[in-house]
């Protein structure tokens, strides 16, 4: 076997391969022998069929191709090792001349490989880490939520007050910029919902609209939904809520006593008084905030490194990612009772163009992030170990108050969930290593983009001086 690099364009590598005649003859004889053993041709015993009969049955070119297929795995492995390639697809083989037995065969093998990624200089990059203090108000709010979750619910005959549970017939309408009702309505039918006004995350427009209203009255609230909202049919849109009040209930909150503590933390809890209860809540909040801060930091590290990296992304990569995301969107829409057209407003040319643009941008970002993080993992020789997986099983088991074996069994029996978990853990491990090489600035809140830009300009000015 002799090889030469013919050239590389973006992520396509072409290799010239010359197969020696003797090697092809051995593979051909092996292919003929196997066909003779497998063929069921009348008049001939298996393994005794003459070559000319096999050629008549299967065709000479097909037999030649069979011989080549037997040679290719070892050849490709050798080429990948010799040229340090990272194939992402099965390579294609192109035989340049008609095969003649007894003569060397010239082929061209085309590899689709992972594109080169140029990472920025990691050391010295600055990243902000949010440090959140857990104050008494946060503990009070969590204590209230716990009491609400374990409260008795009592119907009342009065106007709605802050903290009530309100049953409503909810009609959602999307609005145009001028406030008129949009022609495309993802939620044509009214639904029956419970709105918990003791929840501090309830939108203020909804809270203000309901307070003071009586059973049977209607309340209206208009507001803009965030672009990143989990409900994709409403994300980024202006919506109008029409809420017809059906029932009003109040929460009869339980006392803070041992009975409540056992109900919340289990019969074996060592929490006996309010001070211990509040301290436990404080530690739970700290754990949750710490994990949330860590995940946010990881996401921003990926964005920062990806933004500063250079990579020429092949269009085929983007097309594949777009197809995968579209498929995911279709499943999401179907699971929520919509078509893709209804969920994303694709009934107009403007809607379709907007969706395609959004999909393309998401795909480019997703592909670039994967390529950059894979390159970082390669640079720092980062691998996911079984110990990493076991530690995550242990963490989740403690969080859910179940056994580690229960958690492990769930993931090992759900390959898709396991793949997603291992990807997340690997990315987190890479992000932690990247952070260890960066200057981490602890802040109470993240700088605004314009603040970061101004700071960068000031730093550049100082460097120039």
C-alpha positions as CSV (number, residue, x, y, z in Angstrom):
1,X,0.0,0.0,0.0
2,X,1.3,3.4,-1.0
3,X,-0.4,6.7,-0.3
4,X,-0.1,10.4,-1.1
5,X,-2.0,13.4,0.2
6,X,-3.8,14.9,-2.9
7,X,-5.1,18.0,-1.0
8,X,-7.4,19.3,1.7
9,X,-10.2,21.9,1.3
10,X,-11.9,22.9,4.5
11,X,-12.8,19.6,6.1
12,X,-12.5,17.4,3.0
13,X,-9.2,15.4,2.7
14,X,-8.3,13.4,-0.5
15,X,-5.8,10.6,-0.3
16,X,-4.3,8.8,-3.3
17,X,-4.0,5.0,-2.6
18,X,-2.2,2.5,-4.6
19,X,-3.1,-1.1,-3.9
20,X,-0.4,-3.6,-4.9
21,X,-1.4,-6.3,-7.3
22,X,-0.4,-9.1,-4.9
23,X,-2.6,-7.7,-2.1
24,X,-5.6,-7.4,-4.4
25,X,-5.1,-11.0,-5.7
26,X,-5.2,-12.4,-2.1
27,X,-8.4,-10.4,-1.3
28,X,-9.9,-11.5,-4.6
29,X,-9.2,-15.2,-3.9
30,X,-10.7,-14.8,-0.5
31,X,-13.8,-13.1,-1.9
32,X,-14.2,-15.9,-4.5
33,X,-13.9,-18.6,-1.9
34,X,-16.5,-17.1,0.3
35,X,-18.9,-16.6,-2.5
36,X,-18.4,-20.2,-3.5
37,X,-19.2,-21.3,0.0
38,X,-22.3,-19.2,0.2
39,X,-23.7,-19.6,-3.3
40,X,-26.5,-22.1,-3.9
41,X,-26.1,-22.9,-7.6
42,X,-27.8,-26.0,-9.0
43,X,-25.3,-28.6,-10.2
44,X,-22.4,-27.5,-7.9
45,X,-21.6,-28.3,-4.4
46,X,-20.9,-25.4,-2.0
47,X,-17.3,-24.4,-2.2
48,X,-16.8,-26.1,-5.6
49,X,-18.4,-23.6,-7.9
50,X,-15.9,-22.6,-10.6
51,X,-14.9,-18.9,-10.9
52,X,-16.4,-18.4,-14.3
53,X,-19.8,-19.6,-13.0
54,X,-19.6,-17.2,-10.1
55,X,-18.7,-14.3,-12.5
56,X,-21.8,-15.2,-14.6
57,X,-24.0,-15.2,-11.5
58,X,-22.7,-12.2,-9.6
59,X,-20.7,-10.2,-12.3
60,X,-17.0,-9.6,-12.4
61,X,-17.2,-6.0,-11.2
62,X,-19.3,-7.0,-8.2
63,X,-16.7,-9.6,-7.2
64,X,-13.9,-7.0,-7.6
65,X,-15.8,-4.6,-5.4
66,X,-16.2,-7.4,-2.8
67,X,-12.4,-7.9,-2.8
68,X,-11.8,-4.2,-2.4
69,X,-14.2,-4.0,0.5
70,X,-12.2,-6.7,2.3
71,X,-9.0,-4.6,1.9
72,X,-10.4,-1.2,2.8
73,X,-10.9,-1.4,6.7
74,X,-7.2,-2.1,7.3
75,X,-6.1,0.4,4.7
76,X,-8.4,3.2,6.1
77,X,-7.2,2.5,9.6
78,X,-3.6,2.8,8.5
79,X,-4.3,6.0,6.6
80,X,-6.2,7.6,9.5
81,X,-3.2,6.8,11.8
82,X,-0.6,7.9,9.3
83,X,-2.2,11.3,8.5
84,X,-3.7,11.8,12.0
85,X,-7.2,12.2,10.6
86,X,-10.5,12.5,12.6
87,X,-13.1,11.1,10.2
88,X,-16.8,12.0,11.0
89,X,-18.2,9.9,8.1
90,X,-17.4,6.7,6.3
91,X,-14.9,7.7,3.6
92,X,-15.8,7.2,-0.1
93,X,-13.7,5.2,-2.5
94,X,-13.2,6.1,-6.2
95,X,-11.3,3.7,-8.4
96,X,-9.6,5.8,-11.0
97,X,-8.9,3.1,-13.6
98,X,-10.5,-0.1,-14.7
99,X,-9.2,-2.9,-12.5
100,X,-6.9,-5.3,-14.2
101,X,-5.7,-8.4,-12.4
102,X,-2.0,-8.5,-12.0
103,X,-1.6,-4.7,-12.0
104,X,-1.6,-2.2,-9.2
105,X,-4.9,-0.4,-8.5
106,X,-5.0,3.4,-8.1
107,X,-7.8,4.8,-5.9
108,X,-8.8,8.1,-4.4
109,X,-10.2,8.1,-0.9
110,X,-12.2,11.1,0.3
111,X,-12.4,11.7,4.0
112,X,-14.8,14.1,5.7
113,X,-13.0,15.1,8.8
114,X,-13.5,17.4,11.8
115,X,-12.6,20.9,10.8
116,X,-9.7,22.6,12.4
117,X,-10.5,24.9,15.3
118,X,-8.2,27.7,16.4
119,X,-8.7,28.3,20.1
120,X,-7.9,31.7,21.6
121,X,-5.2,32.1,24.3
122,X,-7.1,30.8,27.3
123,X,-4.7,32.0,30.0
124,X,-5.5,35.5,31.1
125,X,-9.1,35.7,29.7
126,X,-11.4,37.3,32.2
127,X,-14.8,35.9,33.2
128,X,-17.3,37.1,35.8
129,X,-18.6,34.8,38.5
130,X,-21.8,35.9,40.3
131,X,-21.6,35.6,44.1
132,X,-25.1,35.6,45.5
133,X,-25.7,36.2,49.2
134,X,-28.5,34.3,50.8
135,X,-30.4,36.8,52.9
136,X,-33.2,36.4,55.4
137,X,-35.8,37.4,52.7
138,X,-34.8,34.4,50.6
139,X,-35.2,32.1,53.5
140,X,-38.6,33.6,54.4
141,X,-39.8,33.1,50.8
142,X,-38.7,29.5,50.8
143,X,-40.3,28.9,54.2
144,X,-43.5,30.4,52.9
145,X,-43.5,28.2,49.7
146,X,-43.0,25.1,51.9
147,X,-45.9,26.1,54.1
148,X,-48.1,26.8,51.1
149,X,-47.3,23.4,49.6
150,X,-48.4,21.7,52.8
151,X,-51.3,24.1,53.5
152,X,-55.0,23.4,53.7
153,X,-56.9,25.1,50.8
154,X,-60.2,26.7,51.9
155,X,-62.7,28.2,49.4
156,X,-63.8,31.8,50.3
157,X,-66.5,34.1,49.2
158,X,-64.8,37.5,48.8
159,X,-62.6,39.4,46.4
160,X,-59.2,38.1,45.4
161,X,-56.4,39.0,47.8
162,X,-52.7,38.7,47.3
163,X,-51.6,35.2,48.2
164,X,-54.8,33.5,47.2
165,X,-55.3,30.5,44.8
166,X,-57.5,31.6,42.0
167,X,-59.3,29.2,39.6
168,X,-59.7,30.9,36.2
169,X,-61.0,30.2,32.7
170,X,-57.9,31.4,30.8
171,X,-58.0,32.6,27.2
172,X,-54.6,33.6,25.7
173,X,-54.3,35.8,22.6
174,X,-51.2,37.0,20.9
175,X,-51.1,40.7,19.8
176,X,-49.6,42.7,17.1
177,X,-47.3,45.6,17.8
178,X,-50.2,48.0,17.7
179,X,-52.1,46.0,20.3
180,X,-54.6,44.5,17.8
181,X,-55.2,40.7,18.0
182,X,-52.9,38.6,15.8
183,X,-54.5,36.5,13.1
184,X,-52.3,33.5,14.1
185,X,-53.5,32.2,17.5
186,X,-51.5,29.3,19.0
187,X,-54.1,29.0,21.8
188,X,-57.5,29.2,20.2
189,X,-59.4,27.5,23.1
190,X,-59.8,28.6,26.7
191,X,-58.3,26.4,29.4
192,X,-59.0,26.0,33.1
193,X,-56.0,27.1,35.2
194,X,-55.0,27.6,38.9
195,X,-53.1,30.8,39.5
196,X,-51.2,30.8,42.8
197,X,-50.8,34.4,43.9
198,X,-48.5,33.3,46.8
199,X,-45.9,32.5,44.1
200,X,-43.5,35.4,43.9
201,X,-42.7,34.5,40.2
202,X,-46.3,35.3,39.1
203,X,-46.2,38.2,36.6
204,X,-47.0,41.5,38.2
205,X,-49.5,42.3,35.4
206,X,-51.5,39.1,36.2
207,X,-51.3,39.7,39.9
208,X,-52.5,43.3,39.7
209,X,-55.3,42.3,37.3
210,X,-56.8,39.6,39.6
211,X,-56.5,41.4,43.0
212,X,-59.8,43.0,44.0
213,X,-61.9,40.9,41.5
214,X,-64.8,38.7,42.5
215,X,-66.0,35.3,41.4
216,X,-67.6,35.5,37.9
217,X,-65.7,38.7,37.0
218,X,-63.2,39.0,34.2
219,X,-59.6,40.3,34.5
220,X,-57.3,41.3,31.7
221,X,-53.5,41.5,31.5
222,X,-51.2,42.3,28.6
223,X,-47.4,41.7,28.7
224,X,-44.4,40.8,26.6
225,X,-43.1,37.2,26.8
226,X,-39.4,36.8,27.0
227,X,-37.7,35.4,23.8
228,X,-36.2,32.5,25.8
229,X,-39.5,31.5,27.4
230,X,-40.0,27.7,27.6
231,X,-43.4,27.9,25.8
232,X,-42.1,28.3,22.3
233,X,-45.6,29.2,20.9
234,X,-45.5,32.4,23.0
235,X,-41.8,33.2,23.3
236,X,-40.9,36.7,22.1
237,X,-44.6,37.7,21.6
238,X,-46.9,40.2,23.1
239,X,-49.8,38.4,24.7
240,X,-53.2,39.2,26.3
241,X,-54.7,37.1,29.2
242,X,-58.4,37.1,29.6
243,X,-59.2,35.5,33.0
244,X,-62.7,34.7,34.1
245,X,-62.7,34.0,37.8
246,X,-64.4,30.7,38.7
247,X,-63.3,30.1,42.3
248,X,-61.2,31.8,45.0
249,X,-59.4,30.0,47.8
250,X,-57.1,30.9,50.6
251,X,-54.2,28.9,52.1
252,X,-54.5,27.9,55.8
253,X,-50.7,27.7,56.5
254,X,-49.5,25.1,59.0
255,X,-47.6,26.1,62.1
256,X,-43.8,25.8,62.2
257,X,-43.5,22.7,64.4
258,X,-42.0,19.2,64.5
259,X,-45.0,17.8,62.6
260,X,-44.3,20.0,59.7
261,X,-40.5,19.4,59.8
262,X,-41.1,15.6,59.7
263,X,-43.6,16.0,56.8
264,X,-41.0,18.0,54.8
265,X,-37.8,16.3,55.7
266,X,-38.9,12.8,56.7
267,X,-39.8,11.1,60.0
268,X,-36.1,10.7,61.0
269,X,-35.2,14.3,60.6
270,X,-33.2,15.9,63.5
271,X,-34.8,19.3,62.9
272,X,-36.7,20.2,66.1
273,X,-37.2,24.0,66.1
274,X,-37.6,27.0,63.8
275,X,-33.9,28.0,64.0
276,X,-32.7,24.6,62.7
277,X,-35.5,24.7,60.1
278,X,-34.4,28.0,58.8
279,X,-30.7,27.0,58.8
280,X,-31.5,23.9,56.8
281,X,-33.4,26.1,54.3
282,X,-30.5,28.5,54.1
283,X,-28.1,25.6,53.3
284,X,-30.5,24.2,50.6
285,X,-30.7,27.7,49.0
286,X,-26.9,28.0,49.1
287,X,-26.5,24.6,47.3
288,X,-29.1,25.5,44.7
289,X,-27.7,29.0,44.1
290,X,-24.1,27.6,43.9
291,X,-25.1,25.0,41.4
292,X,-27.1,27.5,39.4
293,X,-24.2,30.0,39.4
294,X,-21.8,27.2,38.3
295,X,-24.1,26.2,35.4
296,X,-24.4,29.9,34.4
297,X,-20.6,30.3,34.5
298,X,-20.1,27.2,32.4
299,X,-22.6,28.5,29.8
300,X,-20.8,31.9,29.6
301,X,-17.4,30.2,29.3
302,X,-18.6,28.2,26.3
303,X,-20.0,31.4,24.8
304,X,-16.8,33.3,25.4
305,X,-14.4,30.7,24.1
306,X,-16.7,30.0,21.1
307,X,-16.9,33.7,20.3
308,X,-13.1,34.1,20.3
309,X,-12.3,30.8,18.5
310,X,-11.9,30.6,14.7
311,X,-13.4,27.7,12.8
312,X,-14.7,27.3,9.2
313,X,-17.9,25.4,9.8
314,X,-18.8,23.2,6.8
315,X,-22.3,23.8,5.5
316,X,-23.1,20.1,5.7
317,X,-22.6,20.3,9.5
318,X,-25.1,23.2,9.7
319,X,-27.6,21.4,7.5
320,X,-27.5,18.3,9.7
321,X,-28.0,20.4,12.8
322,X,-30.9,22.3,11.3
323,X,-32.6,19.0,10.4
324,X,-32.1,17.7,13.9
325,X,-33.4,20.9,15.5
326,X,-36.4,21.0,13.1
327,X,-37.2,17.4,14.0
328,X,-37.0,18.3,17.7
329,X,-39.3,21.3,17.2
330,X,-41.8,19.1,15.4
331,X,-41.9,16.6,18.3
332,X,-42.2,19.4,20.8
333,X,-45.2,20.9,18.8
334,X,-46.8,17.5,18.4
335,X,-46.4,16.7,22.2
336,X,-48.2,20.0,23.0
337,X,-51.0,19.6,20.5
338,X,-49.8,21.8,17.7
339,X,-48.4,21.5,14.2
340,X,-45.0,23.0,13.5
341,X,-46.8,25.7,11.5
342,X,-49.1,26.6,14.4
343,X,-46.3,26.6,17.0
344,X,-44.0,28.9,15.1
345,X,-46.4,31.0,13.0
346,X,-45.3,29.6,9.7
347,X,-48.5,30.5,7.9
348,X,-46.9,33.6,6.4
349,X,-43.8,34.2,4.3
350,X,-42.4,36.5,7.0
351,X,-43.0,33.8,9.7
352,X,-41.3,31.1,7.6
353,X,-38.3,33.3,6.9
354,X,-38.0,34.3,10.6
355,X,-38.1,30.7,11.7
356,X,-35.5,29.6,9.1
357,X,-33.2,32.4,10.2
358,X,-33.7,31.5,13.9
359,X,-33.0,27.8,13.1
360,X,-29.9,28.6,11.1
361,X,-28.5,30.8,13.8
362,X,-29.2,28.3,16.5
363,X,-27.6,25.5,14.4
364,X,-24.4,27.6,13.7
365,X,-24.0,28.4,17.4
366,X,-24.6,24.8,18.5
367,X,-22.2,23.3,15.9
368,X,-19.5,25.8,16.7
369,X,-19.9,25.3,20.5
370,X,-19.5,21.5,20.0
371,X,-16.4,21.8,17.8
372,X,-14.8,24.4,20.1
373,X,-15.4,22.3,23.3
374,X,-14.2,19.2,21.6
375,X,-11.0,21.0,20.6
376,X,-10.5,22.3,24.2
377,X,-11.0,18.7,25.5
378,X,-8.3,17.5,23.1
379,X,-6.0,20.4,24.0
380,X,-6.1,19.7,27.7
381,X,-6.5,15.9,27.4
382,X,-9.9,15.8,29.2
383,X,-11.9,12.6,29.3
384,X,-15.0,11.6,31.2
385,X,-14.2,8.8,33.7
386,X,-16.5,6.3,35.4
387,X,-15.8,8.1,38.6
388,X,-17.3,11.3,37.2
389,X,-20.5,9.4,36.3
390,X,-20.7,7.7,39.7
391,X,-20.3,11.1,41.5
392,X,-23.2,12.5,39.5
393,X,-25.3,9.5,40.3
394,X,-24.5,10.0,44.0
395,X,-25.3,13.7,43.8
396,X,-28.7,13.1,42.2
397,X,-29.5,10.3,44.6
398,X,-28.9,12.6,47.5
399,X,-31.0,15.3,45.9
400,X,-33.9,13.0,45.3
401,X,-33.5,11.1,48.5
402,X,-33.2,7.8,46.7
403,X,-30.5,5.2,46.3
404,X,-27.5,5.7,44.0
405,X,-28.4,2.3,42.4
406,X,-31.9,3.6,41.6
407,X,-30.5,6.6,39.7
408,X,-27.8,4.5,37.9
409,X,-30.5,2.0,36.8
410,X,-32.6,4.7,35.3
411,X,-29.8,6.1,33.2
412,X,-28.4,2.7,32.1
413,X,-31.9,1.7,31.0
414,X,-32.4,5.0,29.0
415,X,-29.6,5.3,26.5
416,X,-30.7,8.7,25.3
417,X,-30.8,10.2,28.8
418,X,-27.4,8.6,29.5
419,X,-25.9,10.1,26.4
420,X,-27.3,13.5,27.3
421,X,-25.9,13.2,30.8
422,X,-22.5,12.2,29.7
423,X,-22.3,15.1,27.3
424,X,-23.3,17.5,30.0
425,X,-20.8,16.1,32.4
426,X,-18.0,16.2,29.8
427,X,-18.8,19.8,28.9
428,X,-18.8,20.8,32.6
429,X,-15.5,19.1,33.1
430,X,-14.0,20.9,30.1
431,X,-15.5,24.2,31.3
432,X,-14.0,23.8,34.8
433,X,-10.5,23.3,33.3
434,X,-10.9,26.3,31.1
435,X,-12.0,28.4,34.1
436,X,-8.9,27.3,36.0
437,X,-6.8,29.0,33.3
438,X,-8.8,32.2,33.4
439,X,-9.0,35.3,35.6
440,X,-12.3,34.8,37.5
441,X,-13.7,38.1,38.8
442,X,-16.3,37.7,41.5
443,X,-19.2,40.1,41.2
444,X,-22.7,40.6,42.7
445,X,-24.2,41.0,39.3
446,X,-22.9,40.6,35.7
447,X,-21.7,43.7,33.8
448,X,-23.9,44.9,31.1
449,X,-22.6,44.4,27.5
450,X,-21.9,48.1,27.2
451,X,-20.0,48.1,30.5
452,X,-17.8,45.2,29.4
453,X,-17.1,47.0,26.1
454,X,-16.2,50.2,27.9
455,X,-13.9,48.3,30.3
456,X,-12.2,46.6,27.4
457,X,-11.6,49.9,25.7
458,X,-10.1,51.3,28.9
459,X,-7.8,48.3,29.2
460,X,-6.7,48.7,25.6
461,X,-6.0,52.4,26.2
462,X,-3.9,51.6,29.3
463,X,-2.0,48.9,27.3
464,X,-1.3,51.4,24.5
465,X,0.0,54.0,27.0
